[in-house]
Every structure is written in structure tokens, then in C-alpha cells.
């Protein structure tokens, strides 16, 4: 073959290769440009980069297959009869047009379902709304691994310091009395906060814990089963009202209204600490 003819053949093959690559890109990104750009932006997150690359490869594969078919068709142009070559070209064009309709789309954002936790501390926010905080560790977002230990440690430290009154509540899903108790707990927290804000209403003869914030920790049986069994809880709801460090908590099984709740909180706050000997003999987590 003459040098000029070989150069012309190579030039045509190069044009076909470039054309095949353009077909691949066109088939891959046709009708999906916005989602692809969003996916590339989201891929900057290291946690999803590996998943994104896999989906990107999956999205590119149909276009690359069409491009490979186009190049193979070009190479067989001289060996196939003309009618058969035209038919193959038409079929390949139909496949190329159908690729954008069936290829997977790149997600704009990886959606990870968040499990709604049932345990946590009921906290009154500055805007007057309540939030169940399952993971008390610093930082925002959903609870992370180890949230149960962190929540339990938060409550244990509050009890041992004795600077806030703590109420521990055991609940379970589908318990109607637990659902009725929930607003009672929130009302008690708000009443205590309002009482502290109106400092003029406080009297010196009140127990120190009654002049301290009220913290309510709710533990769901499905998330804290071993703890529930350790405390011997058999019915729901069951409340433990804690007083000064070293005192025996007041245990109340069942539902309480607003007035009875305050009565139990007062009883626990005014309970005297037990002698060290009796405290050591007491079973349970808090001595």
C-alpha cells in the first residue's frame, strides 16, 4: 500500500475512533447533564466517592459498548456486503438512541435512610420547642455509633454531681400510657424552667434540687433492653426520680398526672442520702 494511501487510511480510522468516543459520551450523558454535574459535585465527599465511581462506570458502560460497536462496524466495512453493512449501521444507531432511556441515572445525592431513635433526653429549646437528644456528644446531625453509652454516661454524671434533678423513664413502643405520659414530662420540664426564671418565687426552705433544672431521660425497651432488665422493670411506663447523690431513688410504675409528678419529684429531692454501708449493699447502678 502506498504511503499516501496508508496515511489516508490511518486518518479515517482516527476520525472513526474520535467519533466513537463522542458517541460514547453522547449516549452516556444525553438527557442527564444536570444530574451528572450534581453527582460530580456530591462525589467530592470522601464517604461516597467510591460508590460514585462504581455508578459512574456503570453509566459509561452502555455508551462505550455502542462506541466499540461503531468502531468494529467501521473495520468490517470493506468485508461485509453493502446491504448488510447498512443494516448493521441502522441497528447500531437504534441502540445508541435507546441507551439514554435505559441507562442508570447518577443520583444528585446519596440518600441514606435515618433511623428515628426513641431514647434520649427531652430538652427544652430556647424557642420553646422540645427536642429528644439521643446523642449528647458535641456536634450536630444524627446519632453516631456509641450513642447509647454516651447517653447513659450523661445521665449518670448528672446524678452523681447532684446539681440537677434527674428523672429516668422506661418506655416501650405501642404503650398508650407511655404516650399519655410524654406531655406530662414536657410540662414538668417547662414548669421547672419557668420557676427558675422567676427566681423571686424560690424560697430558701426548698430542697436544693427543687431549685435546680429538671432533666428527663427516656429509655426505650427496644434500645435499652439489658438496662431495663437490670433495673427489674416489668411494666411501662416506669419512672425513677433521683434525689441528692447517695439517696435511694423513688420508683413509680405506671402513669402520673402533672400534680402527682411534682409530688414524686419533691419526695425524691428531699430524700436524705443513705449511710455508706447501706449504699454499698444496695443493688443497682447508682449507689
C-alpha positions as CSV (number, residue, x, y, z in Angstrom):
1,X,0.0,0.0,0.0
2,X,1.3,3.4,-1.0
3,X,2.4,5.8,1.9
4,X,-0.2,8.3,0.9
5,X,-2.9,5.7,1.0
6,X,-1.8,4.3,4.3
7,X,-1.8,7.9,5.8
8,X,-5.3,8.4,4.5
9,X,-6.5,5.1,6.0
10,X,-5.0,5.9,9.3
11,X,-6.6,9.4,9.2
12,X,-10.0,7.8,8.6
13,X,-9.5,5.3,11.4
14,X,-8.5,8.1,13.8
15,X,-11.7,10.1,12.8
16,X,-13.8,7.0,13.4
17,X,-12.1,6.4,16.8
18,X,-12.8,10.0,17.8
19,X,-16.3,9.7,16.5
20,X,-16.9,6.6,18.5
21,X,-15.7,8.3,21.7
22,X,-18.1,11.2,21.0
23,X,-20.9,8.6,20.6
24,X,-20.0,7.0,23.9
25,X,-20.1,10.3,25.7
26,X,-23.2,11.4,24.0
27,X,-25.0,8.2,24.8
28,X,-23.9,8.3,28.4
29,X,-24.7,11.9,29.2
30,X,-27.7,12.6,26.9
31,X,-30.6,13.9,28.9
32,X,-28.6,13.5,32.1
33,X,-26.2,16.5,32.2
34,X,-27.7,18.2,35.2
35,X,-27.8,15.1,37.3
36,X,-24.2,14.2,36.2
37,X,-22.9,17.6,37.3
38,X,-24.7,17.3,40.6
39,X,-23.3,13.8,41.1
40,X,-19.8,15.0,40.4
41,X,-20.2,17.8,43.0
42,X,-21.5,15.3,45.5
43,X,-18.6,12.9,44.8
44,X,-16.3,15.4,46.5
45,X,-17.5,13.8,49.7
46,X,-15.0,11.1,50.5
47,X,-17.6,8.9,52.2
48,X,-19.5,8.4,48.9
49,X,-16.6,8.8,46.3
50,X,-16.1,5.1,46.0
51,X,-19.8,4.4,45.5
52,X,-20.0,7.3,43.0
53,X,-17.1,5.8,40.8
54,X,-18.9,2.5,40.6
55,X,-22.1,4.2,39.5
56,X,-20.2,6.4,37.0
57,X,-18.6,3.3,35.5
58,X,-22.0,1.7,35.2
59,X,-23.3,4.7,33.5
60,X,-20.4,4.9,31.0
61,X,-20.6,1.2,30.0
62,X,-23.6,1.5,27.6
63,X,-22.0,4.3,25.7
64,X,-18.7,2.6,25.5
65,X,-20.4,-0.5,24.2
66,X,-22.0,1.5,21.4
67,X,-18.7,3.1,20.6
68,X,-17.0,-0.3,20.4
69,X,-19.7,-1.5,18.1
70,X,-19.3,1.6,15.9
71,X,-15.6,1.0,15.5
72,X,-16.0,-2.7,14.8
73,X,-18.6,-1.8,12.2
74,X,-16.1,0.5,10.5
75,X,-13.4,-2.1,10.5
76,X,-15.7,-4.6,8.8
77,X,-17.0,-2.1,6.2
78,X,-14.9,-3.5,3.4
79,X,-15.5,-7.1,4.2
80,X,-19.3,-7.1,4.6
81,X,-21.8,-6.8,1.7
82,X,-23.2,-3.3,1.4
83,X,-26.8,-4.1,2.3
84,X,-25.6,-6.0,5.5
85,X,-23.3,-3.1,6.5
86,X,-26.2,-0.6,6.1
87,X,-28.5,-2.8,8.2
88,X,-25.8,-3.1,10.9
89,X,-25.3,0.6,10.9
90,X,-29.1,1.2,11.3
91,X,-29.3,-1.3,14.2
92,X,-26.4,0.4,15.9
93,X,-28.0,3.8,15.6
94,X,-31.2,2.5,17.1
95,X,-29.3,1.1,20.1
96,X,-27.4,4.4,20.5
97,X,-30.7,6.3,20.6
98,X,-32.2,3.8,23.1
99,X,-29.2,3.9,25.6
100,X,-30.2,7.2,27.3
101,X,-33.7,5.7,28.0
102,X,-32.4,2.6,29.8
103,X,-29.1,3.6,31.4
104,X,-28.9,4.2,35.1
105,X,-29.0,7.8,36.3
106,X,-26.4,9.4,38.6
107,X,-28.0,10.5,41.8
108,X,-27.7,14.1,42.8
109,X,-27.3,13.0,46.4
110,X,-26.9,9.6,48.1
111,X,-30.0,9.2,50.3
112,X,-29.3,7.2,53.5
113,X,-32.4,6.4,55.5
114,X,-32.1,7.7,59.0
115,X,-33.5,5.5,61.8
116,X,-35.6,7.5,64.2
117,X,-34.4,6.7,67.8
118,X,-36.9,6.5,70.6
119,X,-34.5,7.1,73.5
120,X,-32.9,10.3,74.6
121,X,-33.1,13.3,76.9
122,X,-36.1,15.7,76.5
123,X,-34.6,19.1,76.1
124,X,-36.4,22.4,76.1
125,X,-35.0,24.7,73.4
126,X,-34.8,28.5,73.6
127,X,-37.7,28.7,71.0
128,X,-40.0,26.8,73.4
129,X,-39.9,23.5,71.5
130,X,-38.8,20.2,72.8
131,X,-36.1,18.0,71.1
132,X,-35.3,14.4,72.0
133,X,-31.5,14.3,72.1
134,X,-30.3,10.8,71.7
135,X,-26.6,11.5,71.4
136,X,-25.4,14.2,73.9
137,X,-21.9,14.4,72.5
138,X,-20.9,17.7,70.8
139,X,-21.8,18.0,67.1
140,X,-24.9,18.2,65.0
141,X,-26.6,15.5,62.9
142,X,-27.9,12.1,63.6
143,X,-26.7,9.9,66.5
144,X,-23.3,8.2,65.9
145,X,-22.0,4.8,67.0
146,X,-21.8,4.6,70.8
147,X,-24.7,7.0,71.4
148,X,-26.3,4.6,73.9
149,X,-23.2,4.6,76.1
150,X,-22.9,8.4,75.7
151,X,-26.5,9.0,76.7
152,X,-26.2,6.7,79.8
153,X,-22.9,8.4,80.9
154,X,-24.5,11.8,80.5
155,X,-27.3,10.8,82.9
156,X,-25.0,9.0,85.4
157,X,-22.8,12.1,85.7
158,X,-25.8,14.4,86.2
159,X,-27.0,12.1,89.1
160,X,-23.6,11.9,90.7
161,X,-23.0,15.6,90.6
162,X,-26.3,16.4,92.2
163,X,-26.6,19.8,90.5
164,X,-29.7,18.9,88.5
165,X,-32.7,16.7,89.4
166,X,-32.9,13.6,87.1
167,X,-35.9,11.5,86.2
168,X,-35.3,8.3,84.3
169,X,-38.2,6.9,82.4
170,X,-38.6,3.4,80.8
171,X,-41.0,3.2,77.9
172,X,-41.8,0.9,75.0
173,X,-43.4,1.2,71.6
174,X,-47.2,0.8,71.4
175,X,-47.7,1.7,75.1
176,X,-50.7,4.0,75.4
177,X,-49.8,5.2,78.9
178,X,-46.3,6.0,77.8
179,X,-47.7,8.2,75.1
180,X,-50.0,9.9,77.6
181,X,-47.1,10.4,79.9
182,X,-44.9,12.2,77.3
183,X,-46.7,15.6,77.5
184,X,-46.6,15.3,81.4
185,X,-42.8,15.0,81.2
186,X,-42.5,18.0,78.9
187,X,-44.9,20.1,81.1
188,X,-42.8,19.3,84.2
189,X,-39.6,20.4,82.5
190,X,-41.2,23.6,81.4
191,X,-42.7,24.3,84.8
192,X,-39.3,23.9,86.4
193,X,-37.6,26.1,83.9
194,X,-40.3,28.8,84.4
195,X,-39.9,28.5,88.1
196,X,-36.1,29.0,87.9
197,X,-36.6,32.0,85.6
198,X,-38.9,33.6,88.2
199,X,-36.2,33.5,90.9
200,X,-38.4,35.6,93.2
201,X,-40.7,32.6,93.7
202,X,-37.9,30.5,95.1
203,X,-37.7,30.0,98.9
204,X,-34.7,29.1,101.0
205,X,-36.5,26.3,102.7
206,X,-36.9,24.5,99.4
207,X,-34.6,21.5,98.7
208,X,-31.7,22.5,96.6
209,X,-32.7,20.1,93.8
210,X,-36.1,21.7,93.5
211,X,-34.2,25.0,92.7
212,X,-32.2,23.2,90.0
213,X,-33.1,22.2,86.4
214,X,-35.1,19.1,85.8
215,X,-33.6,16.6,83.3
216,X,-35.7,13.7,81.9
217,X,-34.1,10.8,80.2
218,X,-36.3,8.4,78.3
219,X,-35.1,4.8,77.6
220,X,-37.0,2.7,75.1
221,X,-37.2,-1.1,75.9
222,X,-36.1,-2.0,72.3
223,X,-32.9,0.1,72.6
224,X,-32.0,-0.4,76.3
225,X,-33.3,-3.9,77.0
226,X,-30.4,-5.1,79.2
227,X,-30.6,-1.9,81.3
228,X,-34.3,-2.3,81.7
229,X,-33.9,-5.9,82.9
230,X,-31.1,-4.8,85.3
231,X,-33.4,-2.4,87.0
232,X,-36.1,-5.0,87.2
233,X,-38.6,-3.1,85.1
234,X,-41.7,-5.2,84.2
235,X,-44.3,-2.6,83.3
236,X,-44.5,0.5,81.3
237,X,-44.0,3.3,81.9
238,X,-41.7,3.1,85.0
239,X,-40.1,6.2,86.4
240,X,-37.1,6.6,88.7
241,X,-37.0,10.0,90.5
242,X,-33.4,10.7,91.7
243,X,-32.6,12.9,94.6
244,X,-29.3,14.0,96.2
245,X,-26.3,11.8,95.4
246,X,-26.3,8.7,97.6
247,X,-30.1,8.7,98.2
248,X,-32.4,5.9,97.1
249,X,-34.5,6.9,94.0
250,X,-38.2,7.0,94.2
251,X,-39.6,4.3,91.8
252,X,-43.0,4.8,90.3
253,X,-44.5,2.2,88.0
254,X,-47.4,3.5,85.8
255,X,-48.8,6.8,84.7
256,X,-48.7,10.0,86.7
257,X,-50.5,13.3,86.1
258,X,-48.9,16.7,86.4
259,X,-49.7,17.2,90.1
260,X,-48.6,13.7,91.1
261,X,-45.4,14.0,89.1
262,X,-44.4,17.1,91.0
263,X,-45.2,15.3,94.3
264,X,-42.9,12.5,93.4
265,X,-40.1,14.9,92.3
266,X,-40.4,16.7,95.6
267,X,-40.3,13.5,97.6
268,X,-37.1,12.4,95.8
269,X,-35.4,15.8,96.1
270,X,-36.0,15.8,99.9
271,X,-34.8,12.2,100.4
272,X,-31.7,12.1,102.6
273,X,-28.6,10.2,101.4
274,X,-28.2,6.7,102.9
275,X,-25.2,5.8,105.0
276,X,-22.2,4.5,103.1
277,X,-22.7,0.9,104.4
278,X,-26.3,0.7,103.2
279,X,-25.3,2.3,100.0
280,X,-22.7,-0.4,99.3
281,X,-25.2,-3.1,100.0
282,X,-27.8,-1.6,97.6
283,X,-28.1,-3.4,94.3
284,X,-28.1,-1.4,91.1
285,X,-26.1,1.1,89.1
286,X,-26.4,4.1,91.4
287,X,-25.3,3.9,95.0
